[in-house]
Structure formats: C-alpha cells, structure tokens
Amino acid sequence: MLDDKKSSLPLHRQIYEALRKAILKGDFRARAKLPSTRALASQLGVSRMTVVVAYDQLYAEGYLEGKSGAGTFVAPELPEELLQTSKDRKFLSPEESHNPQRRLNLSAHGVWLAKTRYPDVLRVERTTEFLPFQHGLPAVDEFPFEIWSRIAQHWHRNPPRELLGYGEPAGYRPLREAIAAYLKSARGVNCDAGQVIITSGAQHALTLAAKMFLEPDDAAWIEDPCYLGAKATLLSARAKVIPVPVDADGFDVQAALAANKNAKVIYATPSHQYPLGVTMSLSRRLQLLEWAKQNDVWILEDDYNSEYRYGGRPLASLQGLDRNGRVLYIGTFSKTIFPSIRTGCLVVPPDLADVFAVARSLGDLHSPLIDQAILAEFITEGHFARHIRRMRKLYEARQHILVEEARKYLGGLLKLQKSDAGMHLVGWLPDEINAESVAEKAAAQNLKVSPIAAYGFSKNAPNGLILGYTSFTEKQIKAGVKKLARILKEEI
C-alpha cells in the first residue's frame, strides 16, 4: 500500500490513494469490512493517526461508512460519478486526450488557443533563475522590501472593512488617484482617477481592449517586430493583423497606410519601441493621431519602459498629445517593482470608463484590494518615485558596463546599438553568424539571449540579439560577455 515512504506525498495521502483505487477496482467490494485503524497502522508500520486521517477523507468523500461497534465498511453505493469500476469504464489515454478532434466543439478563439503553444506565442517563461542576459527583468534585489513590508504589515494587521469585501471593478480609488497623479507628472498623461482601470498587468489591459474594439476580420496595425503578447491578443481576437515596419523614427505611418487603410485598432510602443528600442518621432506621432481622428481609429499605446530614460529629452506620451479621445494608455508595474506583482493600468477616454469597468468586472471582478492599498501607499509616500530615480542611475551604469565590455570582447562579432532608454540593448550580428544557433548554445551555458527574428513577422527579419542588463551585477555582465564572445567565435 505504501509504495515509497520517500515519496513526496504524505503517508496519509498515500494510504488514501491506495484504498480509493482498490475500492474503485473492486478489490474491496461494497459492504466489505476494512481493517481497523489500529490494525492497518500496525501492518503498515505507521502511526494510528496517519490511518485515521486517510479513513476520515474516505468517509467524507462517501467511499466508507461506519457502523457503531461493528467497524468500517465500504459504502454500498459509491459517489455517483465513480460508480463504474476501472474494468467497465473507458479512460482516455494521453494520446486520445490530445486528439485534435476532441477540440472541435471549442469556439474559434478556443481552437486558436488549442493550436498554439503558450511559450512560443508570448516568449514568457517562468523566471526561477535570472540568467544573463534575460531581458525585461528589473533588479529585484535592489527593491526596498523593508519599506514594502512595513506598509504591507500595516494593512494586513489592521485592514479596514471596506478592503475585506467587494470593491469597484475599476480598482481601489486611492490607487487610481495615485496612478493618475503620477502619470500626469511623469508622462504627461491627460487623465483623472475616473479614467484609470486597474488591471493585472499590460497583457490583461491589451486583452480587455481587444475584446471591446475588435470583431473578427477587423484590421489591426502592429509594429514589426513587436511584443508577442500584443500579436497573440490580436490574432486570438481573429483580427486581420497588419505588420508595420519600424525604422529610426519608429512606427512607419506611411508604410501602414500603404499596406491597409482600414485599421480599426493600432498597437504601438512609441516611447521605447519593443524590441528595437527606438523612439517614435513627434511628427509621426502627430500624423498617427490625425489619421486616427479622421478615421475613428483606436490607438493602444503601450508605454513600455518609459520610466527608464538615461539621456535626451523624453517626449510626452502619445495619450498626452491626443485631443480627440482616440488613445488608450497601457502601463504596468512589472518592470518597475517586480513581475509577480501583476498590476497595471489602462487609461481610457472618459466616455469609455463605465463600459470598461463593466467589462473588467466580467473577468475576475477586481484585483485584490489589500494589494492595491499597499501599492497606493507606496506611491503616495514617494517611495515609488525614489525607487525609479535610483534604478534609473543603476540601470544606466549597468548599460555602460555592457557597452564597454562588448567593445572589448565582441568587436566584429556583435555590434551593440546603444540606447538612451529601456532595459535591454539590441546587438547586430554579421551575416555568417546565426542568431538562433547562438541563442541555443548560450542557453546551454546559462545565458539567455533572444533572437530579434523571434519577434518579427518576416522570415527575413534582421539578424540580431536582445541583451538585457538591468537585473545583473557588474560581475555577472562581465562574465556573461566573455562567455558570449566564446560562443560567437565558435560560430564563425
């Protein structure tokens, strides 16, 4: 009955599973008497309480019944959904359960998801190890957890009643007010708290907007290369996705118009294009806004990495330039605090605030209220702004280290494109070096570099790599560059 006392399963769970299987197989028939807890414990060499816990679970689920003074018996009728024994019941094999024919009753959205492998679409992986040069990761070891913990303890020890019930779908009002004030000051976003919808990150905001605006076969413009989460969202909405080239001035509006003039939605990262890192010029921003105004088009502005600017004068957000209510602003705290916080915001035009709040409520009602209260206080006390200023200096220094080390060891192998913003750099490879091959060999040596081509639409995408630097120490960056240099030399 106990196959392995070293199993990760507790002993009482092993006993429970073994007895349950035996009953279902018919080894113990209806009304059969089971050994007493004391006798079975002695037989198995475990404590009596261990067997008692297993029996209690089987009692609770309806497999056993007790008769006063007579002992423990298998129930005459098993739980309804398990009436058949394994001899009579057909169980699906792993191969059958993955048969595409079983998915024919899914919606079009479900069919698309069933055919799609999640990591390949979003390029998101569980981050248990922060490997150089994985991009998009903040320096979590530099986060002021002592301050965060103090605030969290306050709210957890003395939570007001209103934070223990159901809140507004749009989010905790003080957090929305704090975000609105911060965005006005830092990004020139024109909004008040009533326009701010708290989301579970940028991806959630994108999905919400796509559901609200897109019908199947609606055209949607998106940058090429792009954030794959946005591409996946538009495709899953069954939109006609139109890739738009990106050059030194960012999103190419004229190229977009030449490709398709009927877009209903536009997705862009104008402040710091992902993944190329360029900034959309002011003239193109104004051109895009004018076209959106004339054609009633919605622009989804993902203000990616806008907090981290190391030189030059930052342009205001696209939303801040909009005078016609065509831009929805998307922000996240994943890159400024830590990814697992899963908190972001969607700033919508005033006349859309109510309907977006209703749409938000149909998902998970609202984000956890106490978590929102903690973040609100962290912002209003000034800790968030101080943390951003400190990280800006740290990340600029780490970028400088990466650039200098690349100059020393990667000359002729990888040409880094210096950037005055963001959390990663793009490096261009000579034609004879294959980016995908480099990424595979780097992964085998605990380095994480991402090929640019993985984020594009064309097979003829630029031959380059993305190197993150923000989450890594000087020592890690230097060692990583030397290791990458050896890999690149082997590829020539």
N, C-alpha and C positions, 0 to 999 in steps of 0.2 A: 504493500500500500504506500509506503514511503520509498519512492524510487531513489531519492537522493537527498540525504539530510543536509547536503551542502547547497541545495537548490536555493535560489533567491526567494522562492515562495516560502512564507511562514509555514511551520509544521501543521497548524490547524487548517490552513488553506489546502495543503496537500491532501490531508485526510478528507476534507470536504469534497475536493475534486474527485478523489478515488472512489468514495462512496456514491457520489452522484452518478458517475459514469457506470458503476456497477449496477445501480438501480435502473438506469436507462437501458442498459444492455440486457437486463433481465436476469443478471446473476443473483440479485435479490428480488424475489417475486413479491407481488402485492401481499400484504399482511405478514410477510416473513419477519421473524424476530431477529433483531440485531444484538450483538454482544453488548453488555452493559458498558458504560463509560470506563468503569474501573478495570474490567476485564480487557477491553480493547487497548487501554493505555498500557497495561502490563505487557500485553502481547507485542505492542509496537515499541516499547521502551521509551515512552514519553510521559509527561505529566497528565494526570486525570483532567486537569483544567483545559489542556490542549484539545482533548477529545470532546469535552463538554462544549467548547466554543464551536467546533465543527458540527456537532449534533444540533446545537441551537440554530445554526444557519440553515441546516436542512429542515428543521422544524418550521422555521419562519417561511421557507420557500414552498412548503407543502409536500416535501418528499417523505417525511417521517411523521408519526403520531405516537403519542404515549398513552399507555393505559395504566392507571393508578395501581401500583403494586404488582403489575404484570411485566413491565419493561418497555422497550422501544421497538416499534414495528414500522415496516414500510407502509406508506399510505395506500389504501385500497384503490384510490384514483390519483394519478399524478397530475401536476399542473397541466392545464388544458393544452398549452402549446407544445408540450413534450409528451403527449400520450403515446405516440408511436415509439417503438424501440428502434435502435440503430439498424436492426436487421430488416425492418419494414420501411424505414424512412430513407429516402434518397438524399444524400448530402452532396452539394456541389464540390467538385474538385477545384483546385486553384485554376486549372486551365479553363474549366467551364465558367467560373466566376468572372474571368477576364474575356469571355467571348463577346465580341463587339455586337452580336445580335441581341444580347441582353439589354443593350442601351437604346434600342430603337424607340422606346417609349419616352425617352427624355425630350425636353424642349430643344429647340435649335441651340439655345445657349448651353444647355447641358451636354448636348452632343459635341459641341465645340470644346468644352472643357474636358470631356472624356477622352478626346483625341489628343489632348495637349498635356505635356509633361511640365508640371509647375516650375521646377528649377530652370528648365530651358527657356521658359517664357519670361520670367521675371529676373533671372540671374540672381536670385536671392537664395542664400544658403544660411543654415543655422550657424551662428557665429559663436562657437565654443572656444576657438582659438583665434586670436587676432594675428594673422600671418602677414608679414611684409610682402607685398605692397598692396594689400587688400584696400580698396578704396571705399569711401563713404562712411568710414568709421571715425567717430570722434575720439579724443583722448580721454577715455572714461576714467582712467586712473588719476586724471587731473580734476575731476569733477568734485565740487565741495560737498561731499557726502555728509560731513559733520553738520553743516547748516541744513541740508535737506532732511537729515534725520531729526534734528531738533524741531523743525516745522512739522514733520510727519508725526512725531510723538505727541505734539500739542493737539493735533486734530484727531488722532486715534484715541487719546486719553479722554478728551472732552468734546466728543462730536455733538454738535447741535442737532436737534431732532430733524430739522429740515434736510440734513445730509444723510439721514438714515431711511428716508422714504423714496418716493419717485420725484425726479426733478424735471426741469424743462428739457425737451428733446434737443433744443439748440445748444444746451450746455449751461453750466453754472454761471450765473450772471456776473459775479465778480471776476471770474477768469475771462469772460468775454470782454469785459470792460478793460481789464489789464492788457489783453492782446490788442484790442483796438487802439489803446493809447500808445503801446509800443510800436505798432505798425505805422501809425501816423508819424511818430517821431523818427523812427529808424528807416522806414521805407517809403514815406510819403503816401501811404495808402489812405484814400479818402473814404472813411467809414466811421460808423459808431457801433456800439456793442450790439445793437439790434440786427446788424448785418452779419455778425460773426456766428458761424455754426461750428461747434467743436466736433471734430472727427477723430477717428482712430488712426490718424496719420494721413499723409498725402495720397496714398493709394486709395484709401476709403473716400476721400474727397473727390478724386477722379471718378471713381465708380458711381458715386452719388450723382455727379453732374452728367455723366454719360447716360444714366437711366432717365434723367429729367429731360434731356435735349434730343437724344438720338432715336430715330426709328430705323428699322432695317433698310439698308441701301442708301441712307443719308451719307453724303460725302463729308469726310473729316480730314483736315490737313494736320500733318505731324512732321516734326523735324526728322531729317535723315543724315546721320544716325540719331538715335533717340533713346529716351528712357523706356525700357522694355515694358515696364508696368503700364505706361500710358498706351503703348501699342497694343498690349494684350487687352486692356479695357475697351478700346475702340473696336477691336476685332470681335470680342465677345459680345458687344452690342450689335454686331452684324453690320457695322458701318462700312462704307467704301473708303478704305484708308488710303490717303494720297500722300506719299512721301515727298517732302520738300527739302531741297538741298540747303546746306548751311555753308557759308563762306566766312571770310574775315569780318564781315558786318552782320553775321548772324543769319537768322531766318530770311530766306530769299523770297520776298513777296512776289516779285515779277515771275519767278520760276513757278511759284504756286499757282498764279493766275493762268499761266500758260498750260499748266497740267490739268486744272479743273477750276472753273469759276463758280461752281455751285456748292461750295462748302457750307455746311451748317454750323460746324464746330471747328475751332482751331486750337491745337495744343502747342504751347511753346514755353521754352525756358529762356526768356530774353536777358535776364541779368547775368546768368552764367550758364551757357548752353551745355546741356548734358548729352554726350560726354566730352565734346571738343573744347569746352571752356571759353569760347568766345562770347563777347557781349554784343547784343543787337544794337545797331546804331540808332540814334534818335530819329533820323529821317525815315528809317524803315519802320520804327515803332509808330510814328505818326501816320505813315502810309497804311499800315495794317489797321490802325484804329479807324481811319477814314473809310477804308473799304468795309470794315465790319459795320460801321454806322449805316452806310448806304445800302447794305445788303442784309441787314438784320441777322448778323452772324455772331455767335457766342465765342469769346476767346477765353480759354482756360490757361491762366498764367501760373505756371509752377515756378515760384521764386526760389529756385534751387541754389543753395549755398550763398545767398545774397549777404548773409551776415559776415562772411569772411572775405573782406576786400583789403588788400595789402598796399595798394598804390593807385594813384589816379582818382579822379572824382567820380563817385558812383552815380549812375543815372537813377532817377526815381523809378519806382515800379511802374509797369505798364498800366496797372489799375489807377495809379495816381495821375496819369496823363489822360485817362478816359473821362470824357464829359458827357457820355451818352448811355452809360449803364450797360456796356457790352462786355465788360471784363469781369470774370470771376477769379479771385486771387486765392491761390493754394499755398499754404505754409505748413511746416512740420517742426516738431521739437526733436526728431530722431537724430538730427545731425548736430544739434546744439547742446542737448542734455545727454541722452543715451537712447539707442534704438528701441529698447524694450519698453520705453515709456508709452509708446503707441498713442501719442496725442498730437493732433494737428488742428488746422482750422481751414475753413472755406469762407471767404468773404464774398457775399452775393449782393447784387443790386437790391435796394430797399424793397422794391415791389415783388421780389422773389423770396424774401426772408421767411414768410409764413409757410409757403408751399414747400420750401426746402426743409424747414423744421419738421413738417409733417412727414416728408419723405425720409428724413433721418430717423424719425420715431419708428418707422416700419422695419428698420433693421434691428438694432439692439436697444431701442428706446433712447438711451443716452449713455455717455461714458460714465465710469464710476465717479460719484460725486466727491468723495473724500480725496481721491487722487487729484481731481480738478481743483479742490480747495488748497491742497498743498502747493500745486503749481502756481495758482493765483498769488498766494502769499510770497512765494519765491520770486515772482516777478515784481510785485508791488513793493517789496522791501529793497529792491535794487540789486538783489543777488544775481539775477539773470543777466542784466546788462554788464555787471562787473565781470562775470564769468566769460561773457562773449569778448570783452576787451582783452582779458587775459589770454584767452585761447587764440585770439587774432595775432597777438605777438608771438605766442608759442608756435603756431602753425606757419607763420611767415619765416621764423627761424628754421623750422624743420624743412620747409620748402627750399630754403637757401642751402641747407646741408645736402639735400638730394641733388640739387643742381650742381653744386661743387664736386660732389663725389662722382656724378655722371660725367662731368668734364674730365676728371682724372682717369676714369676707368672705362668709360663707354664711348669714347671718341671713335667715330667711324662705324660704330655698332648700333647706337641708338641716339637720335637727336631729340633731346627734350625741348618741348615747346613751353617756355616759361610763361606763367600766367600771374596776373596781379590779383587773382581771387581764387576761391574754391578750396577743395580738399584733396585734389589729385592733379597730376600733370599727364599730358599726352606725350608719348615718345614715338618718333617715326623711325621705322626700320628700313634698311636697304632692301631692294627687291629680292636679293638672294636669301634673305632670312625670312622664314615663315612664322608669322605671329602665333598661329595656333600651335605649332610644334614647340615654340618657345614656352608658351603657357603650360603645355603638358609637362615638359621637362622641369619647369620651375615648380610646378605643383609637387612633383616627386621629391623636391628638395625644400619643401615647406616655404615656398614663395608663392604669392598669389598675384599674378599679373593677368589682365584681361585684354583680349584682342579687340581692337576697335570694330573689326568686321562683325563681331557678335551682336553689335547694337545697330547695325545698318540693315537696309533692305536689299542692297545690290550685292551680287557676288564679287563685284569689282570694287569693294569698299577699300578705303585707304589701309595701307599696311602699317599698323601701329599698335602700341600697347598703352593701357591705362595703368598708371602707378600712383597709388595712394600713399600719403606720407604723414597724415595728421595723427594717426594713432601710434606712431612708432618713435622710439627714442633715437638719439644720435647714433648710439652704438648699433642698434638694430638696422638703421638705414645704411650705415657704412658697410656692415657685414652683408646686408642684402644686395647692395650694388656690386660688391666684389663677386658674390655668388652668381648674380645675373650676368656679369661680364664673362665669367667662365662658360656659362650656358650659351651665350650669344657667339662666342668664339668657336664653340663646337659646331655651330650651325652653318658657319661659312664654308 
